[in-house]
Each structure stands twice: as structure tokens, then as C-alpha cells.
Amino acid sequence: MNNNVVTSLFKLLNCFFSEFIATEIKKVEPEDIDHLASVLQPLFIFCLIWSLCCTINTEGRAIMNDFVRKRLLELNLIKVDIPEEGTIYDYKFKLRDNDWELWTEASS
């Protein structure tokens, strides 16, 4: 297996984590860190979908969609609530709202 897809997963996660890193000019509030902790599981799944699961063709995406949804149900400890309409590839995760939104209806 190509390790580049795993590297892509971590780079994508890092893009989201960057706003939670304090700098000389930006302070990160404790409630921001609490929010990150509350959305970490769905954020990880979103990044997993768009790194490891996106390297396949259309037919493979249908199979991967079914596989991911089945595994998420089996692992009920994971709090990821991707809407059932469409596929996992139809949605983006809205970090601030802790919600999933169709790409076609994305406001930003």
C-alpha cells in the first residue's frame, strides 16, 4: 500500500488543526479546544474519506461507501452521523457547526 495516502490523511487533519494552535498573535481559548475534542471523530472520518477512500473509481466508491457506513454502525462508539441520503462522498464536514453538509449546498 502506498504510504502517501496516510501522509495525505495527516496533512488534511493538520489543515483543520492549525486554527487550534496558539501563536504569538493568536490565543486559543479552552472552549475552542473543547470544541475540537467534541468534533474529532467526525473530522477524522471526513479526512479519512478524502485521503484514503478517494483514490478509487466510481464503482469502487459505491463499495467503499457501503463499507464505511457499515463499519461506522458496527463501531457505535464513534459519534459520526453522516446523512444517509447519497454517499459519504456527497458531504463535507462543517467543523464549527459539528454537522455534515452537501457539497452542492455548501455556503462556504
FENBELGI-V963741 format. One record per backbone hydrogen bond with DSSP energy under -0.5 kcal/mol. CO is the residue of the C=O (numbers start at 1). NH is the residue of the N-H. E is the energy in kcal/mol with one decimal. If there is no record, write none. Layout:
co: (CO:CO)
nh: (NH:NH)
e: (E:E)
//
This chain:
co: (2:3:4:5:6:7:8:9:10:11:12:13:14:16:17:18:20:26:27:29:29:30:31:32:33:34:35:36:36:37:39:40:41:42:43:44:45:46:48:48:48:52:57:58:59:60:61:62:63:64:65:66:67:68:69:70:71:74:75:78:87:88:90:92:92:93:94:94:99:101:102:103)
nh: (5:7:8:9:10:11:12:13:14:15:16:17:18:19:20:21:22:23:29:32:33:34:35:36:37:38:39:39:40:40:43:44:45:46:47:48:49:50:51:52:53:55:61:62:63:64:65:66:67:68:69:70:71:72:73:74:75:76:78:80:90:91:103:94:101:95:98:99:94:92:105:106)
e: (-1.1:-2.1:-2.4:-1.8:-2.1:-2.4:-2.5:-2.3:-2.4:-1.6:-1.2:-2.2:-1.7:-0.7:-2.5:-1.4:-0.6:-2.7:-0.6:-0.9:-1.5:-2.4:-2.1:-2.3:-2.3:-1.8:-1.3:-0.6:-0.6:-0.6:-2.2:-2.5:-2.2:-2.5:-2.4:-2.5:-2.6:-2.0:-1.2:-1.1:-2.0:-0.6:-2.2:-1.5:-1.5:-3.0:-2.8:-1.9:-2.4:-3.0:-2.4:-2.3:-2.6:-2.6:-1.8:-2.3:-2.4:-1.1:-2.9:-1.3:-1.6:-0.8:-2.4:-0.5:-2.6:-0.9:-1.5:-1.4:-3.7:-3.0:-1.2:-1.2)
//
